[in-house]
Each structure stands twice: as C-alpha cells, then as structure tokens.
Amino acid sequence: KNTASSYPVLQRNAVVIGSSCVIERAGQFWSMHLAEGLTILCWRGCRHLAVRTMASEAGVSSAVGGQQRRVIKGRRFEEKRSNLIKAGLGQLSLVCDFDRTLTRWRLPDGRPGVSSHGLVERSGLLSERFHTETKALYAHYYPIEISHTISHDEKVEKMEEWWTKAHDLLRAEAVTKEKLSEMVAKSEDLQFRVGCADVLSLCDAERVPVLVFSAGLGDLVVEAFRQHLAHSPLPHVVSNFMEFAPDTGVITGFRGPNMHALNKGEFDTKHHSAFSDAVRGRTGCLLLGDNIGDLHMSASLGLPEANVLNVGFLNDNVDQRLQEYTDKYDLVILDDGEMTPVLELLRDIAAATAATTTPAAS
C-alpha cells in the first residue's frame, strides 16, 4: 500500500525510511520498494533486516545490521569517507560532543542515562530546591531544544535562558571540586558508549588530536574521563568550567560565556593552544554529535565541507527528527548504538595509511 507516514511500522523490528513505499508479500517475506530505490526484505518475527540497494543516486542509502546496529548512510558518506582515507590519519582530527554522544542515552537495564548536568541533578547531594527547580527547567526547555517547528534564533535565545538559570541554581549551592568528584563516583547512570575507550585509544596511538565540546559541566566531564576511562588519554575539553574560591574551594561562578547545545560553533579552537597546535595543517575531520547544533563544532577548523565527515547519534524522537538528521549528518546511528561504526571507519583509514607508508618488499 502507499502511505503518507514517513515511517510506516510493518513489524516490531522493521521500520521503513521514506515518504512512500510499495509493500509486497510473498509467503513469509515482505518486500518494501521505496521511492529512493531501496528495497528492504524481511521475514516475519525477524530480528534482522536484509537490505538491498537497487539505485540510490539522490536519496538516503541505508546499511542496517540488527537491533544493536542500525546505521543510515547519507548521500555524501562514501565521498567523504574516501577523502579521509586518501588524506590519511596524519591529516585527521576528531571533534566530538560529550553528553549522549560519547555517553549512553539509555543504560543496559533500560533506565535513562544522564548528562553531566543531569548527574548533578540526580546526585541527591544538593538541596531539595535545586533538584526540584532543575527538573522543572528540563521539562520546560528540552522540548524546545529538540523541536523541529521552533526557529533556530528562538531556540538559541531559550537555550541561553536555560543554561543561565541552571548555572545560577548551581552557583547558589556550596559545590566544591571534591563534591563533584563524589557525584561522579556515586553515579551509575553516566556510562560511556561501548567502544568509546577503543576510539580514544586508537586516536592516541595514531596521534589523532581529539577535542570534546560539551555544553555540560566541564569539571564533571573531565572527572568522568578520569574515573571511567582511566586507561584512555584525556582529550582536550572545551566546556562550561566552574571557578572556585581559593580559600574555601566553593564555586563562585563560571568562566566565560555559556556554551549550550546550539552555539558550539562560536567557540574558536584557536583559544585552546594545545589543540590548535595539534591540528594545525590537518585537512580532515571526523565529527561526532547527537544534536543538529553539534554540526558547527568544526567551524573554527576552517575545513571544506567535503573533508568533514559528520556522524550523528539519533537517540530519541526518531520519527520527528530522522529526516533532518539524514539530511545533515553523513552517518546516522540509531537506537543508542555503539561506537562500532566510528571505530571501523578509523581502522579503515589506519589500514589505508599503513598500506601507503609501508615500504614494498624487495
């Protein structure tokens, strides 16, 4: 049948991507022919999809693996992947978001994970007023952040309001560095994605500079790396860092302007000399994010679009946001997926680099 729904659900584990499609049944098999030229074959009760691309000159092509690995490739993925492979690891930098990109959206037991802000809010170590008011802020502003009907300018204004109010509430508490460390140590709700440590270790071994942009709390982000990924190198972190009174160690405020979900492109990496020196002259970038605003994180690198491969983690509200993500990201990882596709991409670049630098046998 033809359907006007963008994502007609045929079975519990099968979702069709496209504005319209033709569905045919032959025995135990369903065949879905999409307008983009993608045919998906699946069988009743399946946990995996078999995908066959017939022609995908102008649409979204898809690579689907199973429940643990649903990945959608954008139309420019292969071109950009080829560009990064040709340039090699010596020309690559990795720029990524932290909350719900490097960390999980949901925990293995199904409970929601937390952001760095959320970790503070769930800690139980601050006042009841703080916890009540921060929950109210999230309930009010998060729907605005992910809305696909509110204008970008209005969103930016509302995000600035949200971050300012949240930081004011935190400033009113007697927070110290020791208390922040305790929050990270006590929490079981902030977990890194499977494969994250492998990605960071590969980048360290191959001397690929890593920059983490976080609209969260920088002090907690650094502490999370130290406690949970102690054997991985600490990346460069650009975030909202607190200032503490030298005599009491209690928070007095935040350094610089607020970094929120939609203004990361306004923060120039030139002000972070260690990372700026590391990426000088590099021509390629792999960007990881979970928000449309994260696409601007590489802006200060000044690279051509063809040399920046963007990987987006689409964790929730998939029906409303999938089209926008597949339009703007080159690779979209669904279902709170693992870092496996990112790791495979880095390994492909590493293998190609090794092949071109290894002397031929005499």
HELIX and SHEET records of a PDB file:
HELIX    1   1 PHE A   77  ALA A   87  1                                  11    
HELIX    2   2 LEU A   89  GLN A   91  5                                   3    
HELIX    3   3 SER A  116  ARG A  122  1                                   7    
HELIX    4   4 GLU A  128  ILE A  146  1                                  19    
HELIX    5   5 HIS A  152  ARG A  171  1                                  20    
HELIX    6   6 LYS A  177  LYS A  186  1                                  10    
HELIX    7   7 CYS A  196  ALA A  205  1                                  10    
HELIX    8   8 GLY A  218  HIS A  228  1                                  11    
HELIX    9   9 LYS A  264  GLU A  266  5                                   3    
HELIX   10  10 THR A  269  HIS A  271  5                                   3    
HELIX   11  11 SER A  273  VAL A  279  1                                   7    
HELIX   12  12 ILE A  292  HIS A  296  5                                   5    
HELIX   13  13 ALA A  299  LEU A  301  5                                   3    
HELIX   14  14 GLU A  305  ASN A  307  5                                   3    
HELIX   15  15 VAL A  318  LYS A  328  1                                  11    
HELIX   16  16 THR A  340  THR A  357  1                                  18    
SHEET    1   A 2 VAL A   9  GLN A  11  0                                        
SHEET    2   A 2 ALA A  14  VAL A  15 -1                                        
SHEET    1   B 4 CYS A  21  ALA A  26  0                                        
SHEET    2   B 4 PHE A  29  LEU A  34 -1                                        
SHEET    3   B 4 LEU A  38  TRP A  43 -1                                        
SHEET    4   B 4 ALA A  50  THR A  53 -1                                        
SHEET    1   C 8 SER A  61  GLY A  66  0                                        
SHEET    2   C 8 ARG A  69  LYS A  73 -1                                        
SHEET    3   C 8 LEU A 331  LEU A 334 -1                                        
SHEET    4   C 8 VAL A 308  LEU A 314  1                                        
SHEET    5   C 8 GLY A 284  GLY A 289  1                                        
SHEET    6   C 8 LEU A  92  ASP A  97  1                                        
SHEET    7   C 8 VAL A 210  LEU A 217  1                                        
SHEET    8   C 8 HIS A 236  ASN A 240  1                                        
SHEET    1   D 2 MET A 242  PHE A 244  0                                        
SHEET    2   D 2 ILE A 251  PHE A 254 -1                                        
END                                                                             
